[in-house]
């Protein structure tokens, strides 16, 4: 079993009459990229701020590196790097000089500066003032600042927000390589479904402060009931067969879509063939992550 880097139990945060996070139980395993997914206002940023000790939970427990955060805050935070919202930097300083400031504040050796600049692909521009950087370059500098202490855990809150497709691709590739190169665990929060699907090993879906799903992407997809897309020579004849056996279906663009529910797909195919239907297509169409996400966050039960 994988070692747990983060484990929360009944984590709750209330602001006056508003409950931002409600009895959240979150588990992040070592060496994995954990995608923390939810619409804007779902409670992602509040959760991250509690994990970083920036705000105090109303109730519940946070354990990081198998230690209670409340009792071991400084010890734990020394092993964590983070980029929350936009990166902080001095625009009149160069990328290298900004990392010198970070290293000095954290009492770190300067020897890692060139290494992290190379990792985030900023070596060529290390002597350029940061105010001249593109948004993507500034985000990469922010990640370099978070990496300079060689943290065991990296927490990134919406790291691709506002970036163009090229910048998103760059940040995605950086994040995916972190566990391999630095044996690092990464939490990335986002409302961007496609990015999480392309980046994360594990996923947690939160909405209105509640955890709706937690597990691997494969587990999420396996829980969703796909439809069977059937192509036949005679639509009316096939529809008659399906009606006779009580199968619910819909017809779209000359194909029949059947939701198997508790019937195995091969039983549907068998009945069609036994009733002399000429079937030339019979494939399972899984729901996309976006469809599953919308079902969950809109209160759908059918996954």
C-alpha positions as CSV (number, residue, x, y, z in Angstrom):
1,X,0.0,0.0,0.0
2,X,1.3,3.5,-0.9
3,X,2.4,5.8,1.9
4,X,0.0,8.5,2.7
5,X,1.5,12.0,2.4
6,X,-1.7,13.9,3.3
7,X,-4.7,12.6,5.2
8,X,-7.6,14.7,6.4
9,X,-10.6,13.6,8.5
10,X,-13.9,15.6,8.8
11,X,-12.0,18.8,7.7
12,X,-14.5,21.7,8.0
13,X,-14.2,25.4,7.5
14,X,-17.1,27.8,8.3
15,X,-17.2,31.5,7.6
16,X,-20.1,33.0,9.6
17,X,-23.2,31.4,8.0
18,X,-21.3,29.9,5.1
19,X,-19.7,26.4,5.2
20,X,-16.8,26.5,2.6
21,X,-15.6,22.9,3.4
22,X,-17.7,20.3,4.9
23,X,-16.3,17.2,6.7
24,X,-13.7,16.6,3.9
25,X,-11.7,13.4,4.0
26,X,-8.8,13.7,1.5
27,X,-6.0,11.2,1.0
28,X,-2.9,11.9,-1.1
29,X,-0.4,9.1,-1.8
30,X,3.4,9.5,-2.1
31,X,4.9,10.0,-5.5
32,X,1.6,10.7,-7.2
33,X,0.1,13.8,-8.9
34,X,-3.3,14.4,-7.2
35,X,-5.8,16.4,-9.2
36,X,-8.1,18.4,-7.0
37,X,-11.0,19.2,-9.2
38,X,-14.1,21.3,-8.7
39,X,-16.0,24.3,-10.1
40,X,-15.1,27.8,-8.9
41,X,-16.2,28.3,-5.4
42,X,-16.2,24.6,-4.6
43,X,-13.9,24.9,-1.7
44,X,-10.6,24.0,-3.3
45,X,-8.6,27.1,-2.4
46,X,-10.0,27.1,1.2
47,X,-8.8,23.4,1.5
48,X,-5.4,24.3,0.2
49,X,-5.0,27.2,2.6
50,X,-5.9,24.9,5.5
51,X,-3.2,22.4,4.3
52,X,-0.7,25.2,4.2
53,X,-1.6,26.5,7.7
54,X,-2.7,29.8,6.2
55,X,-6.2,29.5,7.7
56,X,-7.4,27.5,10.7
57,X,-10.0,24.7,10.3
58,X,-13.2,25.1,12.2
59,X,-12.9,21.4,13.0
60,X,-11.4,18.2,11.8
61,X,-7.8,16.9,11.5
62,X,-5.0,17.4,9.0
63,X,-2.1,14.9,9.0
64,X,0.9,15.6,6.6
65,X,3.9,13.3,6.6
66,X,2.1,11.3,9.3
67,X,2.2,14.3,11.7
68,X,-0.6,16.5,13.0
69,X,-0.3,19.8,11.2
70,X,-1.6,21.8,14.2
71,X,1.1,20.4,16.5
72,X,4.0,20.2,13.9
73,X,3.3,23.2,11.6
74,X,6.8,24.5,11.1
75,X,8.4,21.1,10.7
76,X,5.9,20.1,8.1
77,X,5.9,23.4,6.2
78,X,9.7,23.1,5.7
79,X,9.0,20.1,3.5
80,X,6.3,21.8,1.4
81,X,6.6,24.0,-1.7
82,X,3.6,25.9,-2.9
83,X,2.3,28.3,-5.6
84,X,-1.0,29.8,-4.6
85,X,-2.7,32.1,-7.0
86,X,-0.1,34.2,-8.9
87,X,3.6,34.0,-8.2
88,X,5.4,36.6,-6.1
89,X,8.5,38.2,-7.6
90,X,10.4,41.5,-7.8
91,X,9.8,42.8,-11.4
92,X,13.0,44.9,-11.4
93,X,15.1,41.8,-10.5
94,X,16.2,39.0,-12.8
95,X,15.0,35.4,-12.5
96,X,18.3,34.4,-11.0
97,X,18.2,37.3,-8.5
98,X,14.6,36.5,-7.5
99,X,15.7,33.0,-6.7
100,X,18.6,34.3,-4.7
101,X,16.2,36.3,-2.6
102,X,14.1,33.2,-2.0
103,X,17.1,31.1,-1.2
104,X,18.3,33.7,1.3
105,X,14.9,34.0,3.0
106,X,14.8,30.2,3.4
107,X,18.4,29.9,4.4
108,X,19.2,27.6,1.4
109,X,22.3,27.0,-0.6
110,X,22.4,28.9,-3.9
111,X,23.7,25.8,-5.7
112,X,20.2,24.7,-6.5
113,X,19.3,27.9,-8.4
114,X,20.7,26.9,-11.7
115,X,19.2,23.4,-11.4
116,X,15.6,24.6,-10.9
117,X,16.0,27.3,-13.6
118,X,17.0,24.5,-16.0
119,X,14.1,22.3,-14.9
120,X,11.6,25.1,-15.6
121,X,13.4,26.0,-18.8
122,X,14.3,29.5,-17.8
123,X,18.1,29.2,-18.0
124,X,18.2,31.2,-21.3
125,X,16.4,34.1,-19.6
126,X,17.8,33.9,-16.1
127,X,19.5,37.4,-16.4
128,X,16.4,39.1,-17.8
129,X,14.2,41.3,-15.6
130,X,11.0,39.5,-14.6
131,X,8.8,42.4,-15.5
132,X,9.6,41.5,-19.1
133,X,8.5,37.9,-18.8
134,X,5.4,36.5,-20.3
135,X,2.7,35.1,-18.0
136,X,3.8,31.6,-18.7
137,X,7.4,32.4,-17.8
138,X,6.3,34.1,-14.6
139,X,4.3,30.9,-13.7
140,X,7.5,28.8,-14.3
141,X,9.5,31.2,-12.1
142,X,6.9,30.7,-9.4
143,X,7.3,26.9,-9.7
144,X,11.1,27.3,-9.6
145,X,10.7,29.3,-6.3
146,X,8.6,26.5,-4.9
147,X,11.1,23.9,-6.0
148,X,14.3,25.5,-4.7
149,X,13.9,24.0,-1.3
150,X,13.6,20.5,-2.8
151,X,10.2,19.9,-1.1
152,X,8.7,16.5,-0.6
153,X,5.3,17.9,-1.4
154,X,4.4,20.6,-3.9
155,X,1.0,22.3,-3.8
156,X,-0.1,24.2,-6.9
157,X,-3.4,26.2,-6.9
158,X,-4.7,26.8,-10.4
159,X,-1.2,26.9,-12.0
160,X,-2.4,27.2,-15.6
161,X,-5.0,30.0,-14.9
162,X,-4.9,32.6,-17.7
163,X,-2.2,30.8,-19.8
164,X,-2.5,30.3,-23.5
165,X,-2.4,26.7,-24.9
166,X,1.4,26.8,-25.3
167,X,1.9,27.9,-21.7
168,X,-0.6,25.3,-20.4
169,X,1.3,22.6,-22.2
170,X,4.6,23.8,-20.7
171,X,3.3,23.8,-17.1
172,X,1.6,20.4,-17.6
173,X,4.8,18.8,-18.8
174,X,6.7,20.3,-15.8
175,X,4.2,18.9,-13.3
176,X,4.1,15.4,-14.9
177,X,7.9,15.1,-14.6
178,X,8.2,16.2,-10.9
179,X,7.5,12.8,-9.3
180,X,9.9,11.0,-11.7
181,X,12.8,13.5,-11.3
182,X,12.5,14.7,-7.7
183,X,10.4,11.8,-6.2
184,X,7.9,14.5,-5.3
185,X,4.2,14.4,-4.5
186,X,2.1,17.0,-6.2
187,X,-1.3,18.4,-5.6
188,X,-2.7,20.5,-8.4
189,X,-6.1,22.2,-7.9
190,X,-8.0,23.2,-11.0
191,X,-11.4,23.7,-12.6
192,X,-9.9,22.7,-15.9
193,X,-11.1,19.2,-16.6
194,X,-8.9,18.4,-19.6
195,X,-5.8,19.5,-17.8
196,X,-6.5,17.2,-14.8
197,X,-7.2,14.3,-17.1
198,X,-3.9,14.8,-18.9
199,X,-1.8,15.4,-15.7
200,X,-3.1,13.6,-12.7
201,X,-2.7,10.0,-11.4
202,X,-5.4,10.3,-8.8
203,X,-8.3,12.7,-8.6
204,X,-10.6,14.2,-6.0
205,X,-13.8,16.0,-7.1
206,X,-15.2,18.6,-4.7
207,X,-18.3,20.7,-4.9
208,X,-20.0,22.9,-2.3
209,X,-17.3,21.8,0.2
210,X,-18.1,18.1,-0.2
211,X,-15.9,15.4,-1.6
212,X,-18.0,13.7,-4.3
213,X,-15.4,11.3,-5.6
214,X,-11.8,10.2,-4.8
215,X,-9.7,7.7,-6.6
216,X,-7.9,7.1,-9.8
217,X,-9.2,8.3,-13.2
218,X,-9.6,4.7,-14.2
219,X,-11.8,4.1,-11.2
220,X,-13.9,7.1,-12.0
221,X,-14.4,6.0,-15.6
222,X,-15.2,2.5,-14.6
223,X,-18.0,3.7,-12.3
224,X,-19.7,5.6,-15.1
225,X,-22.2,3.5,-17.0
226,X,-21.5,4.0,-20.7
227,X,-23.9,3.4,-23.5
228,X,-23.8,0.8,-26.3
229,X,-23.8,2.3,-29.8
230,X,-25.4,-0.1,-32.2
231,X,-25.4,0.1,-36.0
232,X,-27.9,-2.1,-37.8
233,X,-29.3,-2.4,-41.4
234,X,-32.9,-2.1,-40.3
235,X,-33.6,0.4,-37.5
236,X,-37.3,-0.4,-37.2
237,X,-36.7,-4.1,-36.9
238,X,-33.9,-3.6,-34.3
239,X,-36.1,-1.2,-32.3
240,X,-38.9,-3.8,-32.3
241,X,-36.5,-6.4,-30.9
242,X,-35.3,-4.0,-28.2
243,X,-38.9,-3.1,-27.3
244,X,-39.8,-6.8,-27.0
245,X,-37.0,-7.4,-24.4
246,X,-37.7,-4.2,-22.5
247,X,-34.4,-2.5,-23.3
248,X,-34.5,1.3,-23.2
249,X,-32.9,3.0,-26.1
250,X,-32.7,6.2,-28.2
251,X,-32.0,6.7,-31.9
252,X,-29.5,9.3,-33.0
253,X,-27.9,9.8,-36.5
254,X,-29.0,6.4,-37.6
255,X,-27.4,4.6,-34.6
256,X,-29.2,3.1,-31.6
257,X,-27.9,3.9,-28.2
258,X,-28.8,1.5,-25.4
259,X,-27.9,1.9,-21.7
260,X,-27.2,-1.7,-20.4
261,X,-28.0,-1.0,-16.8
262,X,-28.0,-4.4,-15.1
263,X,-27.9,-6.4,-18.4
264,X,-24.6,-7.5,-19.8
265,X,-23.9,-6.0,-23.3
266,X,-23.4,-9.4,-24.9
267,X,-27.0,-10.3,-23.9
268,X,-28.3,-7.4,-26.0
269,X,-26.2,-8.4,-28.9
270,X,-27.3,-12.0,-28.6
271,X,-31.0,-11.0,-28.7
272,X,-30.5,-8.8,-31.8
273,X,-28.7,-11.6,-33.6
274,X,-31.2,-14.3,-32.6
275,X,-34.0,-12.1,-34.0
276,X,-32.2,-11.9,-37.4
277,X,-31.0,-8.3,-37.0
278,X,-28.0,-7.5,-39.2
279,X,-25.6,-5.8,-36.8
280,X,-22.5,-4.1,-38.2
281,X,-21.5,-1.9,-35.2
282,X,-21.6,-2.7,-31.5
283,X,-19.3,-0.6,-29.3
284,X,-19.4,0.8,-25.8
285,X,-19.2,4.6,-25.5
286,X,-17.9,5.8,-22.2
287,X,-18.8,9.1,-20.7
288,X,-16.2,11.7,-21.0
289,X,-14.6,13.1,-17.8
290,X,-16.6,16.3,-18.4
291,X,-19.9,14.4,-18.6
292,X,-19.1,12.5,-15.4
293,X,-18.0,15.8,-13.7
294,X,-21.2,17.5,-14.6
295,X,-23.3,14.6,-13.4
296,X,-21.5,14.7,-10.0
297,X,-21.4,18.4,-9.5
298,X,-25.0,18.9,-10.5
299,X,-26.2,16.3,-8.1
300,X,-26.5,13.4,-10.5
301,X,-26.4,9.9,-9.0
302,X,-26.1,7.9,-12.2
303,X,-22.4,7.1,-12.4
